[in-house]
């Protein structure tokens, strides 16, 4: 039997894909109202126009991904509990979907949504 040495190749995942996974996972966590705008000083250092309203900053170093998530939470929620849930869910989603190690998932609560949701 002849063995073939076939290269498995390389998979490259765009940062936009990682940001989308993080954003969609974040807004699916109960207690999260929506993503916030990225604060201006941080955004200016990113040089990525069009991403300011997305509320996600991703950093990929070798095979480890880290994320900063800027969120607006619903009123009457436990901020610490919701933040921990977001961290756990985003870490799980990134690990399962893209197979990379997850570094830090930082949650930045930018505001509370006091509008009635009833």
C-alpha positions in Angstrom: 0.0 0.0 0.0 1.4 3.4 -1.0 1.2 6.1 1.7 0.6 9.6 0.5 1.9 12.5 2.5 -0.8 15.0 1.9 -0.5 18.3 3.6 -3.5 19.1 5.7 -3.0 22.8 4.8 -3.9 25.7 7.0 -7.2 27.3 8.0 -7.3 31.0 8.4 -10.2 32.7 10.1 -10.9 36.3 9.5 -11.1 38.6 12.6 -14.5 39.7 11.4 -15.7 36.1 11.8 -14.4 35.9 15.3 -16.0 39.3 16.1 -19.4 38.1 14.7 -19.3 34.9 16.8 -18.4 36.9 20.0 -21.1 39.6 19.2 -23.9 37.1 18.5 -23.1 35.0 21.5 -23.0 38.1 23.7 -26.4 39.4 22.7 -27.9 35.9 23.2 -27.1 35.9 26.9 -30.1 36.8 29.1 -29.6 40.3 30.6 -27.7 41.8 27.7 -29.7 44.5 25.9 -27.3 45.2 23.1 -23.7 45.9 22.2 -22.3 49.4 22.9 -20.2 51.6 20.8 -16.5 51.2 21.3 -15.2 54.2 23.2 -13.4 56.7 20.9 -9.8 56.6 22.3 -9.8 52.8 22.0 -11.4 52.8 18.6 -8.9 55.3 17.2 -6.0 53.0 18.0 -7.7 50.2 16.0 -7.9 51.9 12.6 -10.9 49.9 11.6 -13.6 52.1 10.3 -17.1 50.7 10.4 -16.5 48.6 13.5 -17.2 51.2 16.1 -20.9 50.2 16.5 -20.1 46.5 16.8 -18.9 46.6 20.4 -16.2 43.9 20.0 -12.4 44.2 19.9 -10.6 40.9 19.1 -6.9 40.2 19.5 -5.4 37.0 18.0 -1.9 36.1 19.1 -0.7 32.8 17.6 -3.4 30.3 18.5 -5.0 32.3 21.4 -7.9 34.7 21.0 -8.9 37.4 23.4 -11.8 39.8 23.3 -13.1 43.0 24.8 -16.9 43.2 24.7 -18.7 46.6 25.2 -22.2 45.9 26.3 -25.4 47.6 27.5 -27.3 45.5 30.0 -31.0 45.4 30.8 -32.2 47.0 34.0 -32.7 44.9 37.1 -30.0 42.4 36.4 -27.1 41.3 38.5 -24.2 42.9 36.5 -21.6 40.5 37.9 -23.6 37.4 37.1 -24.5 38.5 33.6 -20.9 39.5 32.9 -19.7 36.0 34.0 -22.3 34.3 31.9 -21.2 36.4 28.8 -17.5 35.4 29.5 -18.4 31.7 29.8 -20.6 31.6 26.7 -18.3 33.6 24.5 -15.3 31.5 25.6 -17.3 28.3 24.9 -18.5 29.5 21.5 -15.0 30.6 20.4 -13.4 27.4 21.6 -16.0 25.1 20.0 -16.5 26.9 16.8 -13.0 28.0 15.8 -10.9 25.5 17.9 -8.6 28.2 19.3 -7.5 28.7 22.9 -9.3 31.5 24.6 -7.3 34.0 26.5 -9.2 36.8 28.3 -12.8 37.8 27.7 -13.1 41.3 29.1 -16.6 42.7 29.7 -17.1 46.5 29.6 -20.5 47.5 30.9 -21.0 50.9 29.2 -24.6 51.5 30.2 -27.9 50.1 31.6 -31.0 50.1 29.4 -33.8 51.6 31.5 -36.4 51.6 28.7 -39.4 49.5 29.5 -39.2 46.1 27.7 -42.8 45.1 28.6 
